[in-house]
Amino acid sequence: MAENRTVRVPVEGGELAVEVTGGGGAPVLAVHGVSSNCRLWNWLRAEAPELALVMPDLRGRAGSHRVAGTSSIRRHAEDLVRVLDALELEVVAVCGMSMGGFVAVELATRWPERVRGLVLVDGGLPMALPAGLTPEAVPAAFAPQLERVARRWDGVEDYLAYFCRANPLLDARDPLLRDCLEHDLEDGRVLLSREAVLADATDVFFGEHRWRELATPTEFVCAEWGAGKSTPPAYSAGALEGFRAEVPALGRPRRIAGADHAATIMTRAGAAVVGAALHDVLLRVR
């Protein structure tokens, strides 16, 4: 993989930590999900080392966990404009996973001149609400993520074992996964704001989003399953066809067989599909 450099970008409430790879291709802003960090993109780096990735830790997460203030999809998009400005990047492709997809859509619809193409990975378009989910029930629905914050871990092995129990299609022996989880930890604690997770998750499911305004060329990658083998996916085939009917810029979805939500990007097989989608969207906008 290309070597990283880390930069600190001032935003409202503090500084974002942003990792930048040395790939020689067109720049790609990579936006992680609600309880993840910038190392979510380890697998994409391994599969597509030629990509020049810009990978922020979003506010409230990992290297940006001390950034103060409220969190929302809109606020993350505003932060990312500051990242682009700080790195003197006028226009980029954007790849967003899960909640990061919603941030990517917000960025592309509010600042279309900054986004040349989008890849959405199991996120960014309205998700089917889990049964019984209300704004008040979000803490219960995200209990596994919140438990990661509440507990003190006896090192990365302890944390890794818990994480793989919650994400059974991931490989506990994978060094890329170990590195991703190590980036979360400091003195046995996960660097993740409980308040940010809840605010952002609530925004994903119950906020107003601008996906119908998308005019940027967009590729969509999705999982066969939701959380574990044979669970319902976040996006049904019928829902995706409906989105395509409303958004002409949206390409034909790529569903990854044998993958759940996490495995769409946290496996080499999933990341290979995402990398191919990025190359295709970049070809569409040449």
C-alpha positions as CSV (number, residue, x, y, z in Angstrom):
1,M,0.0,0.0,0.0
2,A,1.1,3.6,-0.6
3,E,2.5,5.3,2.4
4,N,0.2,7.7,4.4
5,R,0.7,11.2,5.6
6,T,-1.6,12.7,8.2
7,V,-2.7,16.3,8.2
8,R,-4.8,18.2,10.7
9,V,-7.6,20.4,9.3
10,P,-9.2,23.2,11.3
11,V,-13.0,22.9,11.5
12,E,-15.6,24.4,13.8
13,G,-14.9,22.9,17.2
14,G,-11.4,21.6,16.7
15,E,-9.3,19.8,14.1
16,L,-10.0,16.8,11.9
17,A,-7.3,14.2,11.4
18,V,-7.0,13.3,7.7
19,E,-4.9,10.5,6.2
20,V,-3.8,11.0,2.6
21,T,-2.2,8.3,0.5
22,G,0.4,8.7,-2.1
23,G,-1.4,7.1,-5.0
24,G,-0.9,8.8,-8.3
25,G,-4.5,8.7,-9.6
26,A,-7.3,11.2,-9.4
27,P,-8.1,12.2,-5.8
28,V,-10.9,10.3,-4.0
29,L,-12.4,11.6,-0.8
30,A,-13.3,8.5,1.3
31,V,-16.0,8.9,4.0
32,H,-16.5,6.2,6.6
33,G,-19.6,5.2,8.5
34,V,-21.3,6.1,11.8
35,S,-19.0,4.2,14.2
36,S,-15.9,3.7,12.1
37,N,-12.7,5.6,11.3
38,C,-10.5,6.4,8.4
39,R,-8.9,2.9,8.4
40,L,-12.1,1.5,7.1
41,W,-10.5,2.1,3.8
42,N,-7.5,-0.2,4.4
43,W,-9.0,-2.9,2.2
44,L,-9.6,-0.4,-0.7
45,R,-6.0,0.8,-0.4
46,A,-4.8,-2.8,-0.6
47,E,-7.0,-3.6,-3.7
48,A,-6.5,-0.3,-5.5
49,P,-3.2,1.2,-4.4
50,E,-3.1,3.5,-7.4
51,L,-6.0,5.6,-5.9
52,A,-5.0,8.8,-4.2
53,L,-7.3,8.6,-1.1
54,V,-8.2,11.4,1.2
55,M,-9.5,9.7,4.4
56,P,-10.7,11.8,7.3
57,D,-11.6,10.6,10.7
58,L,-15.0,12.3,11.0
59,R,-15.7,14.5,14.0
60,G,-16.2,12.5,17.2
61,R,-14.2,9.5,15.9
62,A,-10.6,8.2,16.4
63,G,-8.1,11.0,15.6
64,S,-10.9,13.6,15.5
65,H,-12.7,12.5,18.7
66,R,-12.0,15.7,20.5
67,V,-13.7,18.0,18.0
68,A,-16.5,19.8,19.9
69,G,-20.0,20.6,18.9
70,T,-23.0,18.9,17.5
71,S,-22.8,16.2,14.8
72,S,-25.0,15.8,11.7
73,I,-24.9,14.8,8.1
74,R,-24.8,18.5,7.1
75,R,-22.0,19.3,9.6
76,H,-19.9,16.5,8.3
77,A,-20.3,17.7,4.7
78,E,-19.3,21.2,5.8
79,D,-16.2,19.7,7.5
80,L,-15.3,17.9,4.3
81,V,-15.4,21.2,2.3
82,R,-12.8,22.5,4.7
83,V,-10.7,19.4,4.1
84,L,-10.8,19.9,0.4
85,D,-10.0,23.6,0.8
86,A,-7.1,22.8,3.1
87,L,-5.6,20.3,0.7
88,E,-6.2,22.6,-2.3
89,L,-8.4,20.1,-4.0
90,E,-10.9,21.8,-6.3
91,V,-12.8,18.7,-7.4
92,V,-12.7,15.0,-6.3
93,A,-14.5,11.8,-6.6
94,V,-16.2,10.8,-3.4
95,C,-16.8,7.3,-1.9
96,G,-19.0,7.0,1.1
97,M,-19.9,3.9,3.1
98,S,-23.1,3.6,5.1
99,M,-23.6,6.9,6.9
100,G,-20.6,8.2,4.9
101,G,-22.8,7.7,1.8
102,F,-25.4,10.1,3.2
103,V,-22.6,12.6,3.8
104,A,-21.3,12.1,0.3
105,V,-24.8,12.8,-1.1
106,E,-25.1,16.0,1.0
107,L,-21.7,17.1,-0.3
108,A,-22.5,16.4,-3.9
109,T,-25.9,18.2,-3.9
110,R,-24.8,21.2,-1.9
111,W,-21.4,21.7,-3.6
112,P,-21.8,19.9,-7.0
113,E,-18.9,21.8,-8.4
114,R,-16.5,20.0,-6.0
115,V,-17.6,16.4,-6.7
116,R,-16.9,14.8,-10.1
117,G,-18.4,11.4,-9.3
118,L,-19.8,9.3,-6.4
119,V,-19.6,5.8,-5.2
120,L,-22.1,4.9,-2.5
121,V,-21.4,1.7,-0.5
122,D,-24.6,0.4,1.2
123,G,-25.7,3.9,2.1
124,G,-26.6,7.3,0.9
125,L,-30.1,6.4,-0.3
126,P,-33.1,5.9,2.1
127,M,-32.7,2.7,4.0
128,A,-35.7,0.5,5.0
129,L,-36.4,1.2,8.7
130,P,-35.7,-1.7,11.0
131,A,-38.9,-3.0,12.6
132,G,-40.0,-0.8,15.4
133,L,-37.3,1.8,15.0
134,T,-38.3,5.3,16.2
135,P,-36.0,8.2,17.1
136,E,-36.4,7.2,20.8
137,A,-35.3,3.6,20.0
138,V,-32.1,4.5,18.2
139,P,-29.9,3.9,21.4
140,A,-31.3,0.4,21.6
141,A,-30.8,-0.3,17.9
142,F,-27.2,0.8,18.1
143,A,-26.4,-0.9,21.4
144,P,-23.4,-2.9,20.0
145,Q,-21.7,0.3,18.8
146,L,-22.4,2.0,22.1
147,E,-21.1,-0.9,24.1
148,R,-17.8,-0.5,22.4
149,V,-17.6,3.0,23.8
150,A,-18.8,2.1,27.3
151,R,-16.3,-0.7,27.9
152,R,-12.6,-0.7,28.8
153,W,-10.8,-3.2,26.6
154,D,-7.9,-5.4,27.6
155,G,-6.0,-4.5,24.4
156,V,-6.7,-4.9,20.7
157,E,-7.2,-8.7,20.9
158,D,-10.1,-8.3,23.3
159,Y,-11.7,-5.6,21.2
160,L,-11.1,-7.6,18.0
161,A,-12.9,-10.7,19.4
162,Y,-15.9,-8.6,20.4
163,F,-16.0,-6.8,17.0
164,C,-15.9,-10.1,15.1
165,R,-18.7,-11.6,17.2
166,A,-20.9,-8.6,16.1
167,N,-19.6,-8.9,12.5
168,P,-19.4,-12.6,11.8
169,L,-18.3,-12.4,8.2
170,L,-15.1,-10.6,9.0
171,D,-11.8,-12.4,9.6
172,A,-10.3,-11.9,13.1
173,R,-6.9,-12.9,11.6
174,D,-7.0,-10.1,9.0
175,P,-4.1,-7.7,9.7
176,L,-6.1,-4.9,7.9
177,L,-8.9,-5.4,10.4
178,R,-6.5,-5.3,13.3
179,D,-5.0,-2.1,12.1
180,C,-8.5,-0.5,11.7
181,L,-9.5,-1.4,15.3
182,E,-6.1,-0.4,16.7
183,H,-6.8,3.1,15.3
184,D,-10.0,3.2,17.5
185,L,-8.2,2.5,20.7
186,E,-6.4,4.6,23.3
187,D,-5.6,3.3,26.8
188,G,-8.2,0.6,26.4
189,R,-11.0,3.0,25.3
190,V,-12.6,3.4,21.9
191,L,-12.3,6.9,20.7
192,L,-15.9,7.4,19.7
193,S,-18.4,9.9,20.8
194,R,-21.6,8.3,22.0
195,E,-23.5,11.6,21.3
196,A,-22.1,11.8,17.7
197,V,-23.2,8.2,17.0
198,L,-26.7,8.7,18.2
199,A,-27.1,12.1,16.5
200,D,-25.8,10.8,13.2
201,A,-27.7,7.6,13.2
202,T,-30.9,9.5,14.0
203,D,-30.2,11.8,11.1
204,V,-29.6,8.9,8.7
205,F,-32.9,7.3,9.4
206,F,-35.1,10.3,10.2
207,G,-33.4,13.3,8.6
208,E,-34.3,15.1,5.4
209,H,-31.9,14.1,2.6
210,R,-31.3,15.5,-0.8
211,W,-30.7,12.3,-2.8
212,R,-33.4,13.2,-5.4
213,E,-31.3,16.2,-6.3
214,L,-28.3,14.1,-7.3
215,A,-26.9,15.0,-10.8
216,T,-23.4,13.8,-10.2
217,P,-22.5,10.4,-11.9
218,T,-23.1,7.8,-9.2
219,E,-22.3,4.2,-8.8
220,F,-24.0,2.1,-6.0
221,V,-22.5,-0.9,-4.3
222,C,-24.7,-2.9,-1.9
223,A,-24.6,-6.1,0.2
224,E,-26.5,-9.3,-0.3
225,W,-27.3,-9.4,3.5
226,G,-27.7,-6.9,6.3
227,A,-25.8,-8.0,9.5
228,G,-24.7,-11.6,9.1
229,K,-25.6,-14.4,6.7
230,S,-29.1,-14.5,5.3
231,T,-30.3,-11.4,7.1
232,P,-32.4,-8.9,5.0
233,P,-30.3,-6.3,3.2
234,A,-30.5,-2.6,3.7
235,Y,-31.6,-2.2,0.1
236,S,-34.0,-4.5,-1.7
237,A,-33.9,-4.9,-5.5
238,G,-37.3,-3.2,-5.8
239,A,-36.2,-0.2,-3.7
240,L,-33.0,0.2,-5.9
241,E,-35.0,0.2,-9.1
242,G,-37.3,2.8,-7.6
243,F,-34.3,5.0,-6.8
244,R,-32.9,4.6,-10.4
245,A,-36.3,5.7,-11.8
246,E,-36.0,8.9,-9.8
247,V,-32.3,9.6,-10.2
248,P,-31.0,9.3,-13.8
249,A,-27.4,9.9,-12.6
250,L,-27.6,6.6,-10.6
251,G,-25.9,3.6,-12.4
252,R,-27.0,0.0,-12.2
253,P,-26.4,-1.3,-8.6
254,R,-23.7,-3.8,-7.9
255,R,-24.7,-6.3,-5.3
256,I,-21.9,-8.2,-3.6
257,A,-22.9,-11.9,-3.2
258,G,-22.0,-13.4,0.1
259,A,-21.4,-10.0,1.8
260,D,-23.2,-8.3,4.6
261,H,-23.1,-4.5,5.4
262,A,-19.6,-4.6,7.0
263,A,-18.1,-7.0,4.4
264,T,-18.9,-4.7,1.5
265,I,-15.7,-2.8,2.4
266,M,-14.0,-4.7,5.2
267,T,-13.0,-7.6,3.0
268,R,-10.7,-7.8,0.0
269,A,-13.5,-9.2,-2.1
270,G,-15.9,-6.3,-1.2
271,A,-13.2,-3.7,-1.6
272,A,-12.4,-5.0,-5.1
273,V,-15.9,-4.3,-6.2
274,V,-15.8,-0.8,-4.7
275,G,-12.5,-0.2,-6.4
276,A,-13.9,-1.2,-9.7
277,A,-16.9,1.1,-9.2
278,L,-14.6,4.0,-8.5
279,H,-12.6,3.4,-11.7
280,D,-15.9,3.2,-13.6
281,V,-17.3,6.4,-12.2
282,L,-14.0,8.2,-13.0
283,L,-14.2,6.9,-16.5
284,R,-17.8,8.2,-16.8
285,V,-16.6,11.8,-16.0
286,R,-13.5,12.1,-18.1
